Amino acid sequence: MTGAADASSGTDRGYYHAQLAVGVERFLDTRRDDCPWCGSRRLKVEIRSRELFQRKPGRFTLERCRTCGHVFQNPVLTPEGLDFYYRDFYDGRGADAADNMASYSEPANLARARLVASHAGPDGPRSWLDIGTGWGYFAKHAATVLPHTTFDGLDRGGGVDRALERGWLTHAYRESSFPELAAQLRGRYEVISMHHYLEHTVDPRAELAAAAVALESGCLLEIEMPDVDCVLRHLFRSWWVPYFQPQHLNLIPVGNLMQALVEHGFTPLAVQQAEAHQPVEVLMALVFTMTRLAPDPDHPWLPAHPPQWRRTVHRTGWSRVFPRLVQPALKADALIGRAVAHLTHGNAYRIVARREAV
C-alpha cells in the first residue's frame, strides 16, 4: 500500500494544492436558520470543530435545535466538500488505517447481530443487507452468530470490494446510493442494517423511506447511530468521537428517530441505549492529540518538503510514545464504560424495528 501511495503522491498533491489554492470555505453551503428535522428556528451552537483525524483544513459547526433536540452541521458541506473530506479517508492514503480501525469492531458487531437474532426466527434471517458496510467486518463477525445468513453490503468506498474478495460478503453494491436502489431491492432481504450510517447522510428521512420501499411486511430494520444526549459530550466537547466533523451531518435523538420510523411504517421492537455504548472516548482523544502534535508530514494537503524534525517527531511519536499510552487509554475507557452502564444514554443507541403491512 505504501508503494501505491508513493506512486500517486504527485497526483494527490496536485489535486490538494489546486483545491486549497481557492480556499475550503467554498465547500460549505449557505447557513440555514431553521432545523432540518422539525423546522424550528430555535437553534444554538453545539460545537465548533476542525477535522481532527487527518487534519485537513477547515472549520465546522454543529447546531442543536432547542425544540426537538436534532443536531446538524450548519452550514452543511456541499457535495464537492464531502468529496474533498472523504477523499483519502476510507480509500487511497487512508485505506489501511480505516481497515485496521474497523477490525476492532467485533464486540459491537456481535451485539448488533444478537439483537436482531432475538427477533428473527430460530435459524435467523436468510438474507441481510448491511448499508454503509465499510470494510465488511460486520458481516464477518455476524456470521459467527448467524451461520445460515447470507450477507450483502452497500458502500461507496473501496472497502466493500475488499470485503467481497475476502469472502465476507456475497454481493456488493457500490455505484448507487441506497435510495436509488431501494425499489430494485424490494423483497430481496429479510434484514437491512444501518450501523453508523444515517449520521453521514444529507437526508436521513429519505433513507428511512428507502428502507420502507426495500423491505416487505415482517422484515427487520436495525439502526445504530450516535446518541447526542450522552453526558460525555460535555466532557470531551469537539473531541467527542460521535461529533466526528466534518463527516457527521445529522445526529438524531432517539425519540425523533423512533417517531420517524413509525411514520415510515415501522414498529420499533427493541431499543438499546447505555447497552450500545462503545468505550472509545479516551483512546480517540489520544489519537487526536497525536494527529495534532505529530501529523504525517507526507499528507498531500500539508506543505511539501517538511523539515526533517517534522519527520522525526511523527516517527517517534507514533512508534514509541503512542503505543505506551494505548493501554492506559483503554483502561480509562473501560472505567467510563462501567459508569455509563448505570446511565440512560451511552455514546450510541441501537434500534430494531419491524416493517408493517402497507
Secondary structure, 3 states (H helix, E strand, C coil): CHHHHHHHHHHHHHHHHHHHHCCCHHHECCCCCCCCCCCCCCEEEEEEECCCCCCCCCCEEEEEECCCCCEEECCCECHHHHHHHHCCCCCHHHHHHHHHHHCCCHHHHHHHHHHHHCCCCCCCCCEEEEECCCCCHHHHHHCCCCCCCEEEEECCCCHHHHHHHCCCCCEEECCCCHHHHHHHHCCCCCEEEEECCHHHCCCHHHHHHHHHHHCCCCCEEEEEEECCCCCHHHHHHHHCHHHCCCCCCEECCHHHHHHHHHHCCEEEEEEECHHHCCCCHHHHHHHHHHHHHCCCCCCCCCCCCCCHHHHHHHHHHHHHHHHHHHHHHHHHHHHHHHHHCCCCCCCEEEEEEEECCC
